[in-house]
Amino acid sequence: MNSRPNATEPNSTEPTGPTGLDSIAPTMPAAVARHYGNADVVAIESVPTPQAGKGQVLIQVEASSLNALDWHFLTGTPYFLRLIAGLRRPKRIIHGADVAGTVVAVGADVTSLRVGDRVFGENAGGGFAPYLATKAEYLAAIPEGVSFQAAGATPVAGATALQGLRTHGAVRPGEHVLINGAAGGVGTFAVQIAKALGAEVTAVCSTRNVDMVKRLGADHVVDYTTDDFEPGGARFDVMLDNIGNRSAADCISVLRPAGRYVAVSGPKENRWLGPIGHLVRTKFAFRRTDATFHQFTASSTPEDLTFLGELLASGQVVPEIQRTVGLDGVADALAEIGSGHARAKIVVVPT
Ligand SMILES: NC(=O)c1ccc[n+]([C@@H]2O[C@H](COP(=O)([O-])OP(=O)(O)OC[C@H]3O[C@@H](n4cnc5c(N)ncnc54)[C@H](OP(=O)(O)O)[C@@H]3O)[C@@H](O)[C@H]2O)c1
């Protein structure tokens, strides 16, 4: 089942059905962006509180977090994204794909969730507001003992790292994994998930993040400002690439013969198509080798969320939260993501 939220689904502020909850105010504050642009288009506005429609639940949002995805939808770049996100104006006006919170109302046809359930998941935006109406099928239960902030930091970045390593990289215990871009949202989950899968991990980051990445469990750290991951070594079984700044030849040369190159991202070299040209060229180069090329768009399925919840509950994965902000901190946090050098996760507590 692919339960990824449809990007065209409005995180609408329009009422969609009856909740019967008199205690919830009809309007709420939200970090809203009505136009494509940089962080300065984000403003705190009062908008209608959403309601749970058919198949949906209304969540009181306790935590959301920022992802590169939010920046792409905020800026509408690369431009091909606007085919689904809205050609002239964004359909998604409240960003924040990650959500963790409590179900406060249940719409028609929802049997899997009840009022009071603690849930987390990925949505078509809407997390940078105190309430969010979303499909019940996008959500999974937050295990006992796991905080809202940890759960809210996890869906997009955690599922991307998990699917990159487990589904596409097919990482097995004892294998050696290279993680290029280990200090961001996806990277900090990837280091910990690769260790949980039993791998030896070499992580690439800049000087200021070396200690953090070591603390998260990396066996070896390459500071890309002073060093290199030594193309030609042919010593890695899997390369998880969150950056895409190296040539296909360099990536092929560090992989063992049956190695797997997993492209999470690529250089933002083209404002229209983003990394697509780079990915096509890299894929083509891998056709002449025994190593394999894998590219994917992550989708936070409830099954993956449940597995991630177990990793959180067992302490094998502890989301690295660099800071927590309120709605008034969303614009600055988005700008930090846009810089390409955000560290780990920034959590938003919208109430
Ligand atoms: N395929 C998918 O479905 C999917 C899903 C999620 C994300 N993504 C993409 O994956 C990428 C990473 O996402 P994210 O959420 O982790 O982003 P992020 O949180 O913004 O992290 C960016 C990180 O990249 C590091 N970095 C920048 N230049 C680097 C370099 N030359 N070498 C090594 N590290 C470098 C930065 O660390 P330093 O400050 O140490 O440089 C920073 O920590 C984004 O491009 C995003 O769009 C794809």
The ligand as an SDF file (V2000), in Angstrom:
LIG
                    3D

 48 52  0  0  0  0  0  0  0  0999 V2000
   14.3260   10.8450   -2.2160 N   0  0  0  0  0  0  0  0  0  0  0  0
   13.4950   11.2600   -1.2770 C   0  0  0  0  0  0  0  0  0  0  0  0
   12.3610   10.7830   -1.1570 O   0  0  0  0  0  0  0  0  0  0  0  0
   13.9510   12.3190   -0.3090 C   0  0  0  0  0  0  0  0  0  0  0  0
   13.3570   12.4150    0.9500 C   0  0  0  0  0  0  0  0  0  0  0  0
   13.8330   13.3590    1.8660 C   0  0  0  0  0  0  0  0  0  0  0  0
   14.8630   14.2110    1.4820 C   0  0  0  0  0  0  0  0  0  0  0  0
   15.3720   14.1390    0.2200 N   0  0  0  0  0  0  0  0  0  0  0  0
   16.4700   15.0240   -0.1950 C   0  0  0  0  0  0  0  0  0  0  0  0
   17.6340   14.5960    0.5050 O   0  0  0  0  0  0  0  0  0  0  0  0
   18.4690   15.6880    0.7960 C   0  0  0  0  0  0  0  0  0  0  0  0
   18.8250   15.6670    2.2740 C   0  0  0  0  0  0  0  0  0  0  0  0
   17.6360   15.9130    3.0020 O   0  0  0  0  0  0  0  0  0  0  0  0
   17.7610   16.3650    4.5210 P   0  0  0  0  0  0  0  0  0  0  0  0
   16.3730   16.4800    5.0460 O   0  0  0  0  0  0  0  0  0  0  0  0
   18.7380   15.5310    5.2500 O   0  0  0  0  0  0  0  0  0  0  0  0
   18.3950   17.8330    4.3360 O   0  0  0  0  0  0  0  0  0  0  0  0
   18.9620   18.7990    5.4420 P   0  0  0  0  0  0  0  0  0  0  0  0
   18.4440   18.4050    6.7810 O   0  0  0  0  0  0  0  0  0  0  0  0
   18.7280   20.1740    4.9480 O   0  0  0  0  0  0  0  0  0  0  0  0
   20.5380   18.4810    5.5010 O   0  0  0  0  0  0  0  0  0  0  0  0
   21.4540   19.0070    4.6960 C   0  0  0  0  0  0  0  0  0  0  0  0
   22.8320   18.5010    5.2150 C   0  0  0  0  0  0  0  0  0  0  0  0
   23.6780   18.3700    4.0980 O   0  0  0  0  0  0  0  0  0  0  0  0
   24.9940   18.5080    4.5740 C   0  0  0  0  0  0  0  0  0  0  0  0
   25.8900   18.8690    3.4880 N   0  0  0  0  0  0  0  0  0  0  0  0
   25.8320   19.9850    2.6960 C   0  0  0  0  0  0  0  0  0  0  0  0
   26.8450   19.9220    1.7940 N   0  0  0  0  0  0  0  0  0  0  0  0
   27.5260   18.7630    2.0130 C   0  0  0  0  0  0  0  0  0  0  0  0
   28.6420   18.1300    1.4020 C   0  0  0  0  0  0  0  0  0  0  0  0
   29.3010   18.6910    0.3750 N   0  0  0  0  0  0  0  0  0  0  0  0
   29.0460   16.9290    1.8680 N   0  0  0  0  0  0  0  0  0  0  0  0
   28.4110   16.3420    2.8990 C   0  0  0  0  0  0  0  0  0  0  0  0
   27.3570   16.8900    3.5460 N   0  0  0  0  0  0  0  0  0  0  0  0
   26.9070   18.0850    3.0860 C   0  0  0  0  0  0  0  0  0  0  0  0
   24.9130   19.5860    5.6140 C   0  0  0  0  0  0  0  0  0  0  0  0
   25.8850   19.3150    6.5850 O   0  0  0  0  0  0  0  0  0  0  0  0
   27.1500   20.2850    6.7840 P   0  0  0  0  0  0  0  0  0  0  0  0
   26.6110   21.5340    7.4130 O   0  0  0  0  0  0  0  0  0  0  0  0
   28.0280   19.4690    7.6610 O   0  0  0  0  0  0  0  0  0  0  0  0
   27.7080   20.5600    5.4180 O   0  0  0  0  0  0  0  0  0  0  0  0
   23.4950   19.4320    6.1850 C   0  0  0  0  0  0  0  0  0  0  0  0
   23.5410   18.8500    7.4610 O   0  0  0  0  0  0  0  0  0  0  0  0
   17.7110   16.9440    0.3360 C   0  0  0  0  0  0  0  0  0  0  0  0
   18.2220   17.3370   -0.9170 O   0  0  0  0  0  0  0  0  0  0  0  0
   16.2810   16.4760    0.1890 C   0  0  0  0  0  0  0  0  0  0  0  0
   15.5870   17.2110   -0.7840 O   0  0  0  0  0  0  0  0  0  0  0  0
   14.9520   13.2050   -0.6760 C   0  0  0  0  0  0  0  0  0  0  0  0
  1  2  1  0
  2  3  2  0
  2  4  1  0
  4  5  1  0
  4 48  2  0
  5  6  2  0
  6  7  1  0
  7  8  2  0
  8  9  1  0
  8 48  1  0
  9 10  1  0
  9 46  1  0
 10 11  1  0
 11 12  1  0
 11 44  1  0
 12 13  1  0
 13 14  1  0
 14 15  2  0
 14 16  1  0
 14 17  1  0
 17 18  1  0
 18 19  2  0
 18 20  1  0
 18 21  1  0
 21 22  1  0
 22 23  1  0
 23 24  1  0
 23 42  1  0
 24 25  1  0
 25 26  1  0
 25 36  1  0
 26 27  1  0
 26 35  1  0
 27 28  2  0
 28 29  1  0
 29 30  1  0
 29 35  2  0
 30 31  1  0
 30 32  2  0
 32 33  1  0
 33 34  2  0
 34 35  1  0
 36 37  1  0
 36 42  1  0
 37 38  1  0
 38 39  2  0
 38 40  1  0
 38 41  1  0
 42 43  1  0
 44 45  1  0
 44 46  1  0
 46 47  1  0
M  CHG  2   8   1  16  -1
M  END
$$$$
